Amino acid sequence: MGVVLPVKRLTAAKSRLRGALTGVPHERLALALAQDTTAAVLASAEVAEVLAVTDDPVVGRALAALGARVVPDAPGSGLNAAFEYGAGLIAHRPVAALAADLPALCPADLSEALRKASGPDRHFVADAPGTGTVLLTAPAGVRLDPRFGPGSAAAHRRSGAVPLDGDWPSLRRDVDTAADLDAAIRLGLGPHSAEVAQAPSRHVGSTSCSPS
């Protein structure tokens, strides 16, 4: 499956997280979240390609160094447009739209969810509170039709996407606020975010989803 990861310019990314780590530049934290998400996705056996959609040159270089293919955000009109654009570039294969703020993501959690997303339907995984969306998938040749934003879980269900039920705490734990970051730290951060937050790290290639 191909995975699309849109990332805003670091100066505008994750605004509600600003100030969450005292003494840490906000842009450094925002970049670390995207780096750990990308590394974990690339470590999933179900993923053939990661396509990062971003206009930020620092993000582009960092994610390319991890193995992602980076393209500019040609539409330049928000998250859903970026997802649609990226999905169109890899329409020859099944595609997944994934939030780029999953610093505790365990490859095993993502792999299991992607395996369950096979078949003719679009599928989605709700975030930890159950109202947002962290993952949306579509088979090859089927429009992704992303509806990320407030209330996106209900919006994706109304659009015909089928919810996936599974115990995937690291996949459902996106990070928008300081409280979210604390929850991700308890799950075990990837190495980039762990370094920034001075917290325990989980090796992205590990088969375990527990902190090392």
C-alpha positions as CSV (number, residue, x, y, z in Angstrom):
1,M,0.0,0.0,0.0
2,G,1.1,3.6,-0.6
3,V,0.8,6.0,2.3
4,V,0.3,9.7,1.9
5,L,1.6,12.0,4.6
6,P,0.9,15.7,4.2
7,V,3.1,18.0,6.5
8,K,2.5,21.7,6.9
9,R,5.3,24.2,7.0
10,L,6.9,23.9,10.4
11,T,6.1,27.5,11.3
12,A,2.4,26.7,10.9
13,A,2.3,23.1,12.0
14,K,0.8,21.8,15.3
15,S,-0.2,25.2,16.6
16,R,-2.0,23.8,19.7
17,L,1.2,22.1,20.7
18,R,3.2,25.3,20.8
19,G,5.0,25.7,24.1
20,A,4.4,22.0,25.2
21,L,8.1,21.5,25.8
22,T,9.9,24.2,27.7
23,G,13.0,25.4,26.0
24,V,12.4,23.3,22.8
25,P,11.8,25.2,19.6
26,H,8.3,24.4,18.3
27,E,9.6,23.7,14.8
28,R,12.0,21.1,16.1
29,L,9.2,19.2,17.9
30,A,6.8,19.4,14.9
31,L,9.6,18.0,12.7
32,A,10.3,15.1,15.1
33,L,6.7,14.0,15.1
34,A,6.7,13.8,11.3
35,Q,10.1,12.0,11.3
36,D,9.0,9.3,13.7
37,T,5.7,8.8,11.9
38,T,7.5,8.4,8.6
39,A,10.1,6.0,10.0
40,A,7.4,3.8,11.6
41,V,5.4,3.7,8.4
42,L,8.4,2.7,6.3
43,A,9.1,-0.1,8.8
44,S,5.6,-1.6,8.2
45,A,5.7,-4.7,6.0
46,E,2.4,-3.7,4.4
47,V,3.8,-0.4,3.1
48,A,5.4,-0.2,-0.4
49,E,5.8,3.6,-0.5
50,V,5.5,6.7,1.6
51,L,4.6,9.9,-0.3
52,A,5.2,13.1,1.8
53,V,3.3,16.2,0.6
54,T,5.0,19.3,1.9
55,D,6.2,22.7,0.9
56,D,8.7,23.0,3.8
57,P,12.2,22.3,2.5
58,V,13.5,21.2,6.0
59,V,10.7,18.7,6.3
60,G,11.3,17.5,2.7
61,R,15.0,16.9,3.3
62,A,14.4,15.1,6.6
63,L,11.7,12.8,5.3
64,A,13.6,12.1,2.1
65,A,16.6,11.0,4.2
66,L,14.4,8.5,5.9
67,G,13.2,7.0,2.5
68,A,10.0,8.9,1.7
69,R,9.3,10.3,-1.7
70,V,8.7,14.0,-1.3
71,V,6.5,16.2,-3.5
72,P,5.4,19.8,-3.2
73,D,1.9,20.6,-2.0
74,A,0.7,21.6,-5.5
75,P,-2.9,22.3,-4.5
76,G,-1.9,24.4,-1.5
77,S,-5.4,24.5,-0.2
78,G,-5.4,22.4,3.0
79,L,-5.1,18.9,4.4
80,N,-7.8,17.2,2.4
81,A,-6.6,18.6,-0.9
82,A,-3.1,17.5,-0.1
83,F,-4.4,13.9,0.7
84,E,-6.3,13.8,-2.6
85,Y,-3.4,15.1,-4.6
86,G,-1.0,12.6,-3.1
87,A,-3.4,9.7,-3.6
88,G,-3.8,10.7,-7.2
89,L,0.0,10.3,-7.7
90,I,-0.1,6.7,-6.5
91,A,-3.5,5.7,-7.7
92,H,-2.1,2.5,-9.3
93,R,-2.0,0.9,-5.8
94,P,-4.2,0.8,-2.7
95,V,-3.6,4.0,-0.8
96,A,-3.7,5.2,2.8
97,A,-4.0,8.7,4.2
98,L,-2.3,8.9,7.5
99,A,-1.9,11.7,10.1
100,A,1.8,12.8,10.3
101,D,1.7,13.3,14.1
102,L,1.9,9.8,15.4
103,P,5.3,9.8,17.3
104,A,4.5,6.6,19.2
105,L,3.4,4.7,16.1
106,C,4.3,1.0,16.3
107,P,4.8,-0.6,12.8
108,A,2.9,-3.7,14.0
109,D,-0.2,-1.7,14.9
110,L,-0.2,0.0,11.4
111,S,0.5,-3.3,9.6
112,E,-2.5,-5.0,11.3
113,A,-4.8,-2.2,10.5
114,L,-3.7,-2.1,6.9
115,R,-4.2,-5.8,6.5
116,K,-7.8,-5.4,7.9
117,A,-8.4,-2.6,5.4
118,S,-8.1,-5.0,2.4
119,G,-11.1,-5.5,0.1
120,P,-13.3,-3.3,-2.0
121,D,-14.3,-0.8,0.7
122,R,-12.8,2.4,2.0
123,H,-11.9,2.1,5.7
124,F,-10.9,4.4,8.5
125,V,-9.4,4.3,12.0
126,A,-10.7,6.8,14.5
127,D,-8.3,8.5,16.9
128,A,-8.2,7.8,20.6
129,P,-11.1,10.0,21.6
130,G,-13.2,8.5,18.7
131,T,-14.2,11.7,17.0
132,G,-11.2,12.3,14.7
133,T,-9.5,10.1,12.1
134,V,-5.9,9.0,12.0
135,L,-6.1,6.6,9.0
136,L,-8.2,6.4,5.8
137,T,-7.7,3.8,3.1
138,A,-9.0,3.2,-0.4
139,P,-8.5,0.3,-2.9
140,A,-6.6,1.0,-6.1
141,G,-8.8,3.0,-8.5
142,V,-11.2,4.1,-5.8
143,R,-11.3,7.8,-4.8
144,L,-9.9,8.4,-1.3
145,D,-12.5,11.1,-0.5
146,P,-10.8,12.4,2.7
147,R,-12.8,14.4,5.2
148,F,-10.3,15.1,7.9
149,G,-11.0,17.9,10.3
150,P,-13.4,18.3,13.3
151,G,-15.8,15.4,13.5
152,S,-14.0,13.5,10.7
153,A,-14.8,10.0,12.1
154,A,-18.5,10.6,11.7
155,A,-17.9,12.4,8.3
156,H,-15.9,9.4,7.0
157,R,-18.6,7.0,8.2
158,R,-21.3,9.1,6.4
159,S,-19.2,9.0,3.2
160,G,-19.4,5.2,3.2
161,A,-16.0,4.4,4.7
162,V,-16.1,1.4,7.1
163,P,-14.6,1.8,10.6
164,L,-11.9,-0.6,11.6
165,D,-12.0,-1.9,15.1
166,G,-8.7,-2.9,16.7
167,D,-6.6,-2.4,19.8
168,W,-4.0,-0.1,18.1
169,P,-3.2,2.5,20.8
170,S,-0.1,3.7,19.0
171,L,-1.9,4.2,15.8
172,R,-4.9,6.0,17.4
173,R,-2.6,8.4,19.5
174,D,-2.2,11.5,17.4
175,V,-0.6,14.5,19.1
176,D,-2.4,17.9,18.9
177,T,-1.9,19.1,22.5
178,A,0.5,18.8,25.5
179,A,-1.9,16.2,27.0
180,D,-1.7,14.2,23.8
181,L,2.1,14.3,23.9
182,D,2.1,13.1,27.5
183,A,-0.1,10.2,26.5
184,A,2.3,9.4,23.6
185,I,5.3,9.5,25.9
186,R,3.6,6.9,28.1
187,L,3.2,4.6,25.0
188,G,6.8,5.1,24.0
189,L,8.0,7.7,21.5
190,G,10.1,7.1,18.4
191,P,13.7,8.2,18.6
192,H,13.4,11.7,17.1
193,S,10.6,12.7,19.4
194,A,12.1,11.0,22.4
195,E,15.3,12.9,22.0
196,V,13.4,16.2,21.8
197,A,11.2,15.4,24.8
198,Q,14.0,13.7,26.7
199,A,11.7,10.7,27.2
200,P,12.1,6.9,26.7
201,S,12.4,5.7,23.1
202,R,10.9,2.8,21.3
203,H,12.9,1.4,18.5
204,V,10.8,1.7,15.3
205,G,11.9,-1.6,13.9
206,S,11.0,-3.5,17.1
207,T,8.2,-6.1,16.9
208,S,7.2,-5.0,20.4
209,C,5.0,-1.9,20.8
210,S,6.3,-1.2,24.3
211,P,9.0,1.3,25.2
212,S,12.6,-0.1,25.3
